[in-house]
Amino acid sequence: MVCGPRTTPMTSTLRQQLAVFSTLDPENRGMYLHHMEIFLFIAEKGRATYADIEKEFSISNAAASRSLNTISEFARHRKQAIGLISIFRDPSEGRRYAAKLTAKGEQVAKLLANIGDFASLQECVDSLDQDE
């Protein structure tokens, strides 16, 4: 009988994906799980309004705003920005804001999707290094 945690392909892939997120914060504070979830939500949808995020995660507008600002290309309350998303006025409704992935965010999404495909993974890692 085996006691303790077992490593399966799924847990190994998930650990590798979480490791990618842990390297993204320039201040080495790490990324919170809800920031990762919001990033992945935007990556899946292509773009999301604050209202989409509020509804999906059952959070207030203020919480959505803080979370998006944390992972955005502008460091409102940080010394350095993480730069995964850009925030812009929604063209269909000028009073509303939306978010989409930046070029760096697109690369990270591609990197996460290719974990397990090591040839593509190395290509993505190399392109991340070139952008910085």
C-alpha positions in Angstrom: 0.0 0.0 0.0 1.3 3.4 -1.0 0.9 6.2 1.6 1.2 9.9 0.9 0.7 11.9 -2.2 1.2 10.3 -5.6 2.3 12.2 -8.6 0.0 11.7 -11.6 0.3 13.3 -15.0 -2.5 15.7 -14.0 -0.9 16.8 -10.7 2.5 17.1 -12.4 1.0 19.3 -15.2 -0.9 21.4 -12.6 2.3 21.9 -10.6 4.2 22.9 -13.7 1.5 25.4 -14.6 1.5 26.9 -11.1 5.3 27.2 -11.3 4.9 29.4 -14.4 2.6 31.8 -12.4 5.1 31.8 -9.5 7.8 33.2 -11.8 5.7 36.1 -13.2 5.6 38.5 -10.2 8.6 40.9 -10.5 8.4 41.6 -6.8 8.6 37.9 -5.9 5.4 38.1 -3.8 3.8 35.3 -5.9 0.4 35.4 -7.5 -2.7 34.7 -5.6 -5.0 31.9 -6.9 -7.8 34.3 -7.7 -5.5 36.4 -9.9 -4.6 33.2 -11.7 -8.3 32.3 -12.1 -9.1 35.7 -13.5 -6.2 35.6 -15.9 -7.3 32.1 -17.2 -10.9 33.4 -17.5 -9.8 36.3 -19.7 -7.5 34.0 -21.7 -10.4 31.6 -22.4 -12.9 34.4 -23.3 -10.4 36.6 -25.2 -11.7 39.7 -23.3 -13.9 40.3 -20.3 -15.7 43.3 -18.8 -15.5 44.1 -15.1 -19.1 43.0 -14.9 -18.2 39.6 -16.5 -15.6 39.1 -13.8 -17.8 40.3 -11.0 -20.5 37.8 -12.1 -18.2 34.9 -12.7 -16.3 35.1 -9.4 -19.1 36.6 -7.3 -17.0 39.6 -6.3 -17.6 43.4 -6.0 -16.6 45.9 -8.6 -13.8 47.1 -6.2 -12.5 43.6 -5.8 -12.5 43.1 -9.6 -10.7 46.4 -10.1 -8.0 45.6 -7.6 -7.5 42.1 -9.0 -7.3 43.3 -12.6 -4.9 46.2 -11.6 -2.6 43.7 -9.9 -2.1 41.7 -13.0 -2.3 44.6 -15.5 0.5 46.4 -17.4 0.3 49.3 -15.0 1.6 49.0 -11.5 -0.9 51.1 -9.5 0.0 49.8 -6.1 3.3 48.0 -6.9 6.8 49.0 -7.9 6.7 46.8 -11.0 3.8 45.7 -13.1 3.1 42.0 -13.8 1.8 43.0 -17.3 -0.4 40.1 -18.2 -3.5 42.1 -19.2 -4.4 45.5 -20.5 -7.4 47.4 -19.2 -9.4 49.6 -21.7 -12.7 51.3 -22.1 -15.3 49.0 -23.7 -15.9 50.4 -27.2 -19.5 49.3 -27.1 -20.2 51.1 -23.8 -17.9 54.0 -22.9 -18.7 53.9 -19.2 -17.6 50.3 -18.9 -14.1 48.9 -18.7 -12.8 45.6 -20.1 -9.6 43.6 -20.0 -7.7 41.5 -22.6 -4.3 39.8 -22.6 -1.2 41.7 -23.5 1.4 40.1 -25.7 3.1 38.8 -22.6 -0.2 37.4 -21.4 -0.8 35.7 -24.7 2.7 34.1 -24.4 1.9 32.9 -20.9 -1.4 31.4 -22.0 0.3 29.6 -24.8 3.0 28.4 -22.4 0.4 27.0 -20.0 -1.4 25.3 -22.8 1.8 23.6 -24.0 2.9 22.2 -20.7 3.4 18.5 -21.4 4.4 19.2 -25.0 8.1 19.9 -24.2 9.2 21.0 -27.7 6.5 23.8 -27.7 7.2 24.5 -24.0 10.9 25.3 -24.6 9.9 27.5 -27.6 7.5 29.5 -25.4 10.1 29.8 -22.5 12.7 31.1 -25.0 10.3 33.7 -26.3 9.4 34.9 -22.8 13.1 35.4 -22.1 13.6 37.5 -25.3 10.8 39.9 -24.4 12.2 41.0 -21.1 
